[in-house]
Amino acid sequence: MNDQQVVEATVDLAALSFDEALVELQRTVAELEQGGLLLERSIALYERGVALHERCATLLGEAELRVKKLLERSSGALEAAEIRAADEGDAE
Protein backbone atom coordinates (compact mmCIF):
# COMPACT_ATOMS: atom_id res chain seq x y z
CA MET A 1 0.00 0.00 0.00
CA ASN A 2 1.51 3.34 -1.05
CA ASP A 3 1.14 6.70 0.70
CA GLN A 4 -1.82 7.77 -1.48
CA GLN A 5 -3.70 4.56 -0.67
CA VAL A 6 -3.08 5.04 3.06
CA VAL A 7 -4.47 8.59 2.88
CA GLU A 8 -7.52 7.36 0.93
CA ALA A 9 -8.22 4.66 3.50
CA THR A 10 -8.06 7.07 6.45
CA VAL A 11 -10.10 9.97 5.03
CA ASP A 12 -13.59 10.12 6.54
CA LEU A 13 -15.82 10.70 3.53
CA ALA A 14 -18.60 12.08 5.73
CA ALA A 15 -16.29 14.94 6.74
CA LEU A 16 -15.58 16.01 3.15
CA SER A 17 -17.21 19.12 1.76
CA PHE A 18 -18.85 18.88 -1.65
CA ASP A 19 -15.85 20.45 -3.37
CA GLU A 20 -13.40 18.14 -1.59
CA ALA A 21 -15.45 15.06 -2.42
CA LEU A 22 -15.80 16.12 -6.06
CA VAL A 23 -12.04 16.63 -6.42
CA GLU A 24 -11.42 13.21 -4.87
CA LEU A 25 -14.00 11.65 -7.19
CA GLN A 26 -12.34 13.24 -10.22
CA ARG A 27 -8.92 11.93 -9.09
CA THR A 28 -10.35 8.47 -8.54
CA VAL A 29 -11.99 8.37 -11.97
CA ALA A 30 -8.81 9.65 -13.64
CA GLU A 31 -6.75 6.92 -12.00
CA LEU A 32 -9.24 4.27 -13.09
CA GLU A 33 -9.28 5.62 -16.65
CA GLN A 34 -5.49 5.37 -16.89
CA GLY A 35 -5.81 1.60 -16.74
CA GLY A 36 -3.03 -0.88 -16.10
CA LEU A 37 -4.01 -1.30 -12.46
CA LEU A 38 -4.07 -4.47 -10.45
CA LEU A 39 -7.55 -5.92 -10.05
CA GLU A 40 -7.56 -5.23 -6.29
CA ARG A 41 -6.62 -1.59 -6.84
CA SER A 42 -9.29 -1.19 -9.53
CA ILE A 43 -11.96 -2.61 -7.24
CA ALA A 44 -10.84 -0.41 -4.33
CA LEU A 45 -10.94 2.67 -6.57
CA TYR A 46 -14.36 1.74 -7.90
CA GLU A 47 -15.72 1.30 -4.36
CA ARG A 48 -14.21 4.63 -3.34
CA GLY A 49 -15.71 6.29 -6.40
CA VAL A 50 -19.16 4.97 -5.54
CA ALA A 51 -18.82 6.23 -1.95
CA LEU A 52 -17.61 9.64 -3.15
CA HIS A 53 -20.48 9.85 -5.65
CA GLU A 54 -22.96 9.08 -2.87
CA ARG A 55 -21.38 11.80 -0.69
CA CYS A 56 -21.68 14.34 -3.50
CA ALA A 57 -25.28 13.32 -4.19
CA THR A 58 -26.17 13.65 -0.50
CA LEU A 59 -24.63 17.11 -0.25
CA LEU A 60 -26.35 18.24 -3.45
CA GLY A 61 -29.67 16.95 -2.14
CA GLU A 62 -29.19 18.87 1.10
CA ALA A 63 -28.31 22.03 -0.82
CA GLU A 64 -31.39 21.62 -2.99
CA LEU A 65 -33.56 21.32 0.11
CA ARG A 66 -32.05 24.48 1.56
CA VAL A 67 -32.79 26.38 -1.63
CA LYS A 68 -36.36 25.03 -1.74
CA LYS A 69 -36.90 26.15 1.84
CA LEU A 70 -36.00 29.78 1.28
CA LEU A 71 -38.65 31.83 2.96
CA GLU A 72 -39.58 35.33 2.01
CA ARG A 73 -39.66 37.72 4.95
CA SER A 74 -42.27 40.48 5.12
CA SER A 75 -39.58 42.94 4.03
CA GLY A 76 -39.03 40.92 0.84
CA ALA A 77 -35.67 39.57 1.97
CA LEU A 78 -35.09 35.85 1.72
CA GLU A 79 -34.27 33.75 4.74
CA ALA A 80 -33.03 30.15 4.66
CA ALA A 81 -34.88 27.73 6.89
CA GLU A 82 -32.61 25.21 8.58
CA ILE A 83 -33.64 21.70 7.56
CA ARG A 84 -31.99 18.34 7.01
CA ALA A 85 -32.73 15.68 4.38
CA ALA A 86 -34.48 13.59 7.05
CA ASP A 87 -36.88 16.51 7.67
CA GLU A 88 -38.06 16.71 4.05
CA GLY A 89 -41.20 14.65 4.58
CA ASP A 90 -42.08 16.55 7.75
CA ALA A 91 -41.88 19.97 6.09
CA GLU A 92 -44.58 19.37 3.52
N, C-alpha and C positions, 0 to 999 in steps of 0.2 A: 504494500500500500504506500503510495507516494504522498507527499505533503498536501497536494490538492485534494486527494481522496480523504485524508484525515480531516481536513477542514470541512469538506462536504458532509462527512458523517457526524460532525459535532455541531453543525449549525442547526439551531432550532427554527424550523420553517415558520412556525406560528409567530415568531418574533420579527420576521422580515416584513418590511413595508412593501407596498405594491411595487415600487420602483426597484427595490432590492431583489424581490422575487422575480420580476420580469428580466432583470439583467442576468440572474442566475439561470433562468429558464433558457435565455438566448445562448448563454455559454454552453449549457448542457446540450442543446440541440446542435450547436455548431460542432461540438466534439463528436456527437453521434454521426453527424453528416460526413465528417472526415473519413470515417470508416477505418478498417484495419485494426479494430479493437478486439481484445479477447472477449469471448462470449460473456463471461462473468461481469466484465466492465460494461459491456453494452447493456446487459440486463439492469445493472445497478444504475446506469445513467437513465435508462428508460423509466425505471421506478421513480427516480428523483425528478425527472421531467414531469411525470404524472402528478406527483405531490406538489411540485411548484405550480403547475397549471391549476390545480385545485385551490392553492393558496391565492393565486391571482384572481380566480373566479369568485372566491369568497369575498375578497376585498372589493372587487368591482360591484358585487351584489350589495354589499354594505353601503358603498358610495351611492349607488343608485337609490337605495332606500332613503338615504339622507337627503338626496336631491328631491325625491318625491314628497318628502315630509316638510319641505320648506313652507312655512306659514307666513302669511302676510299680516303684518301688524296693522293697527288702525292708522298709523302714520304712512302706510304704504311701504315701509321697509320690510325686508324679508328676514325671517328668523328661522334658524334650523332647529327642528325638534330632535332631541336626542333619542334615538331608537337603536335597536340591535336587530339582526336578521331574525332572531327567535321571536321578536315582538311583532313581526309583520302581520300575522293573522289576528293579533289582538287589536291592532290599530284601525282595522277596517270595520 
